[in-house]
């Protein structure tokens, strides 16, 4: 494998990374709104507000980015700020844990071979030669579904797989049952490197063929009888067991079982927003809740401050006449004392 300068981005796809960056910016902006919304209702700005609004532009976005890496630098004071910081911390915990776990999976996963194509659509666009057995239903379906594909018709299933071994065909399109039998054929798969690539192109049932005639000969009844008993054999597992016995009877050599046999073997390890979207939605909801709580706290604080100011204002008006009377009396006493001192001096 070649050196990958951006291998650290493998755990998430680009939509998740873009959402992480957008969430950090969004959280920093919302935190500024929450702080500013509460501070507007106060008489003066606190030192932390001066830093946010004047000295360091974008400091909340920087703090949000630090929180995403596990370093909390916020100092929440109001209830809205605390809700926002708690949500951001939990969001960062989930993102960091998921990233670490998936990065380990990516690093220890086996390197996968590069296939000429993993689907018929890709094979058609690239012009990859696909071998099929002439006259079979697989050949007819592929030609109808992919008219521009490079489909090579060959006489017989054996010749089709021989062309694949000789690199005359890049891919072979065959039914799943014949593929399972061929995979255990020592002549057509001597190195046990025959592999199913991609997903099934078509999934359909098959069985005995008869003429459908419900009017004269009633041959459709034969078809219904076949259908009934074939479904019964499929449901009780007889068909699967019979196929296994047939495969063992025609096997000429054995191959080790693959660890991954599902059709998702070639899918990427990258997580998408389908996997990670929930934590983003919850964080967005809590951001809105924090902003609403800050608005309520501002309204309540402003209402309380106005009530206190009204009470203090009425007390000042009532006490003004008393203070003036005291000042007049005090001035009169000072004049009397001064006159006494003057008269005594003379």
C-alpha positions in Angstrom: 0.0 0.0 0.0 1.2 3.5 -0.8 1.7 6.4 1.6 -1.6 8.2 2.4 -1.1 11.7 3.7 -4.8 12.0 4.7 -5.3 8.6 6.3 -6.3 10.2 9.5 -9.5 11.3 7.8 -10.6 7.8 6.9 -12.9 7.1 9.9 -15.5 9.7 8.7 -16.6 10.7 5.2 -16.5 14.3 4.0 -20.1 15.1 5.1 -19.3 14.2 8.7 -16.1 16.3 8.7 -17.9 19.3 7.2 -20.7 18.9 9.8 -18.0 18.9 12.6 -16.5 22.1 11.4 -20.0 23.7 11.0 -21.0 22.6 14.5 -17.8 24.1 16.1 -18.5 27.5 14.3 -22.2 27.3 15.1 -21.6 26.6 18.8 -19.1 29.4 19.1 -21.5 31.9 17.6 -24.4 30.6 19.8 -22.3 30.9 22.9 -21.5 34.5 22.0 -25.2 35.2 21.6 -26.0 33.5 24.9 -23.3 35.6 26.7 -24.3 38.8 25.0 -28.0 38.3 25.5 -27.5 38.0 29.3 -24.9 40.8 29.5 -27.2 43.3 27.7 -29.6 43.1 30.6 -26.8 44.0 33.1 -25.6 47.4 34.0 -22.0 46.9 33.0 -20.1 44.3 31.0 -17.9 41.9 32.9 -14.2 41.4 31.9 -15.0 38.2 30.1 -17.5 40.0 27.9 -14.9 42.7 27.0 -12.6 39.9 25.9 -15.3 38.3 23.8 -16.6 41.5 22.1 -13.4 43.5 21.7 -10.0 42.1 22.3 -10.0 38.6 20.7 -12.5 38.2 17.8 -13.7 34.7 17.4 -12.4 33.5 20.7 -15.6 31.4 21.4 -15.1 29.5 18.1 -11.5 28.8 19.2 -12.7 27.6 22.6 -15.3 25.4 20.9 -12.6 23.9 18.7 -10.4 23.2 21.8 -13.4 21.5 23.5 -13.8 19.2 20.5 -10.3 18.0 21.2 -11.0 17.4 24.9 -9.7 20.7 26.4 -12.5 22.8 28.0 -11.6 26.5 28.2 -15.1 27.9 28.6 -16.1 29.5 32.0 -19.9 29.4 31.9 -21.7 31.6 34.4 -25.4 31.7 33.3 -27.7 28.7 33.0 -27.8 29.1 29.3 -24.0 29.0 29.0 -23.8 25.9 31.3 -26.4 24.0 29.1 -24.5 24.9 26.0 -21.1 23.9 27.4 -22.5 20.6 28.8 -24.0 19.8 25.4 -20.7 20.6 23.6 -18.7 18.5 26.0 -20.9 15.5 25.5 -20.9 16.0 21.7 -17.1 16.1 21.7 -16.9 13.0 23.9 -19.1 11.0 21.4 -17.2 12.3 18.4 -13.8 11.6 19.8 -14.7 8.1 21.0 -16.3 7.2 17.7 -13.3 8.5 15.7 -10.8 6.6 17.9 -12.7 3.3 17.6 -13.2 3.6 13.8 -9.7 4.7 13.2 -8.5 1.6 14.9 -10.7 -0.5 12.7 -9.4 1.2 9.6 -5.8 0.8 10.6 -6.0 -2.9 11.5 -8.3 -3.9 8.5 -6.7 -5.9 5.8 -5.8 -4.3 2.5 -8.3 -5.1 -0.1 -7.5 -5.9 -3.7 -8.4 -3.4 -6.5 -11.0 -4.9 -8.8 -11.6 -3.9 -12.4 -15.2 -3.1 -11.4 -17.6 -3.9 -8.6 -20.9 -3.5 -10.4 -22.3 -3.8 -13.9 -22.8 -0.1 -14.1 -19.1 0.5 -13.4 -18.1 -2.2 -15.9 -20.3 -0.6 -18.6 -18.8 2.8 -18.0 -15.2 1.5 -18.0 -15.7 -0.9 -20.9 -14.5 -3.9 -18.9 -15.1 -7.2 -20.7 -17.6 -9.4 -18.9 -17.9 -13.0 -19.9 -21.2 -14.8 -19.9 -22.5 -18.2 -21.1 -24.3 -17.9 -24.3 -28.0 -18.7 -24.3 -28.5 -18.6 -20.5 -30.9 -16.2 -18.8 -28.0 -14.3 -17.3 -26.7 -13.3 -20.7 -30.2 -12.1 -21.9 -30.9 -10.1 -18.8 -27.5 -8.3 -18.8 -27.8 -7.4 -22.5 -31.2 -5.9 -21.9 -30.3 -4.0 -18.8 -26.8 -2.9 -19.9 -26.9 -2.5 -23.7 -23.6 -0.6 -23.9 -21.7 -3.1 -21.7 -18.8 -5.1 -23.2 -20.4 -8.5 -22.8 -18.5 -11.5 -24.2 -20.7 -14.5 -25.1 -19.0 -17.9 -24.8 -20.1 -21.4 -25.4 -20.5 -23.1 -22.0 -19.8 -22.3 -18.4 -16.4 -24.0 -18.4 -15.1 -21.9 -21.2 -16.3 -18.8 -19.5 -14.2 -19.4 -16.4 -11.2 -20.5 -18.4 -11.3 -17.1 -20.1 -11.3 -15.5 -16.7 -8.2 -17.6 -15.7 -6.4 -16.6 -18.9 -7.2 -12.9 -18.2 -9.2 -12.7 -21.4 -12.1 -11.5 -19.4 -11.9 -9.2 -16.4 -15.2 -10.4 -14.8 -17.7 -13.3 -15.1 -21.4 -12.9 -14.7 -23.0 -16.1 -13.5 -25.7 -17.4 -11.2 -24.9 -17.8 -7.5 -25.5 -21.6 -7.5 -23.1 -22.2 -10.4 -20.5 -19.9 -8.8 -20.6 -21.9 -5.6 -20.0 -25.1 -7.5 -17.2 -23.6 -9.6 -15.5 -22.1 -6.6 -14.8 -25.7 -5.4 -13.6 -26.9 -8.8 -9.9 -27.7 -8.6 -9.5 -27.1 -12.4 -11.3 -23.8 -12.7 -10.2 -22.4 -9.3 -6.9 -24.0 -8.5 -5.6 -21.2 -6.3 -8.8 -20.5 -4.5 -8.8 -16.9 -5.6 -12.2 -16.9 -7.3 -14.2 -14.2 -5.5 -17.7 -12.7 -5.6 -17.3 -9.0 -6.3 -20.0 -6.4 -5.5 -23.7 -7.0 -5.0 -26.1 -9.3 -6.9 -27.1 -7.7 -10.2 -30.5 -9.5 -10.3 -32.4 -11.6 -7.8 -35.1 -13.8 -9.2 -36.6 -17.3 -8.6 -36.4 -20.2 -11.1 -38.0 -23.6 -11.5 -39.6 -26.0 -14.0 -41.3 -24.5 -17.0 -44.7 -25.4 -18.3 -47.3 -24.0 -20.6 -49.9 -21.9 -18.9 -53.3 -22.8 -20.2 -56.3 -22.3 -17.9 -59.0 -22.7 -20.6 -58.6 -26.0 -22.5 -55.9 -28.3 -21.0 -55.6 -26.6 -17.6 -51.9 -27.0 -17.6 -51.6 -24.0 -15.2 -52.6 -26.5 -12.4 -49.3 -28.3 -13.0 -47.4 -25.0 -12.5 -49.3 -24.3 -9.3 -48.5 -27.7 -7.9 -44.8 -27.3 -8.7 -44.9 -23.9 -7.0 -46.6 -25.2 -3.9 -44.2 -28.1 -3.3 -41.1 -26.0 -4.2 -42.0 -23.4 -1.6 -42.7 -26.2 1.0 -39.2 -27.6 0.3 -37.7 -24.2 0.6 -39.4 -23.3 3.9 -38.5 -26.6 5.7 -34.8 -26.3 4.5 -34.9 -29.3 2.1 -33.7 -27.3 -0.9 -30.7 -25.8 0.9 -29.6 -29.3 2.3 -30.0 -30.9 -1.1 -27.9 -28.2 -2.7 -25.2 -28.7 -0.1 -25.1 -32.4 -0.7 -24.8 -31.7 -4.5 -21.9 -29.3 -3.9 -20.1 -31.8 -1.8 -20.6 -34.5 -4.4 -19.0 -32.5 -7.2 -16.2 -30.8 -5.2 -12.7 -31.7 -6.4 -10.8 -29.7 -3.7 -11.5 -27.5 -0.7 -10.8 -23.8 -0.1 -10.5 -22.1 3.3 -13.6 -20.2 4.3 -13.5 -16.4 3.9 -13.9 -14.3 7.1 -16.2 -11.9 5.2 -18.8 -13.4 2.9 -21.4 -10.8 2.8 -22.1 -8.5 -0.2 -20.8 -5.6 1.9 -17.2 -6.8 1.9 -16.1 -4.0 -0.4 -17.9 -1.2 1.3 -15.9 1.5 3.0 -15.3 1.8 6.7 -16.2 5.5 6.7 -19.1 6.6 8.9 -21.7 8.8 7.3 -24.2 11.3 8.7 -26.7 8.4 8.7 -24.6 6.9 11.5 -23.5 10.1 13.2 -26.5 12.4 12.6 -28.2 11.8 16.0 -25.6 13.4 18.2 -25.5 16.5 15.9 -29.3 16.9 16.1 -29.3 16.6 19.9 -26.5 19.1 20.2 -28.4 21.6 18.0 -31.6 21.1 20.2 -29.6 21.8 23.4 -28.0 24.9 21.8 -31.5 26.3 21.1 -32.6 25.4 24.7 -29.5 27.2 26.1 -30.4 30.3 24.1 -34.0 30.3 25.3 -32.9 29.8 28.9 -30.6 32.8 28.5 -33.4 34.9 27.2 -35.7 33.9 30.1 -32.9 34.7 32.6 -32.3 38.1 31.0 -36.0 38.9 31.2 -36.2 37.8 34.8 -33.0 39.7 35.8 -34.2 42.9 34.1 -37.6 42.6 35.7 -36.0 42.2 39.2 -33.6 45.1 38.6 -36.5 47.4 37.6 -38.4 46.5 40.7 -35.4 47.2 43.0 -34.8 50.6 41.2 -38.5 51.6 41.7 -38.3 50.8 45.5 -35.0 52.7 45.9 -36.4 55.7 43.9 -39.4 56.1 46.1 -37.3 55.9 49.3 -35.0 58.7 47.9 -38.0 61.0 47.2 -39.5 60.5 50.6 -36.2 61.1 52.4 -35.2 64.2 50.4 -37.3 66.7 52.5 -36.0 65.3 55.8 -32.4 65.7 54.6 -33.0 69.3 53.5 -34.6 70.1 56.9 -31.7 68.6 58.7 -29.3 70.6 56.5 -31.1 73.9 57.3 -31.1 73.1 61.0 -27.4 72.2 60.9 -26.6 75.4 59.1 -28.6 77.4 61.7 -26.7 75.7 64.5 -23.4 76.5 62.8 -24.4 80.2 62.4 -25.4 80.4 66.1 -22.2 78.8 67.2 -20.3 81.2 65.0 -22.1 84.2 66.4 -21.4 83.0 69.9 -17.7 82.5 69.2 -17.5 86.0 67.6 -19.3 87.7 70.5 -17.2 85.9 73.1 -14.1 87.0 71.2 -14.9 90.6 71.4 
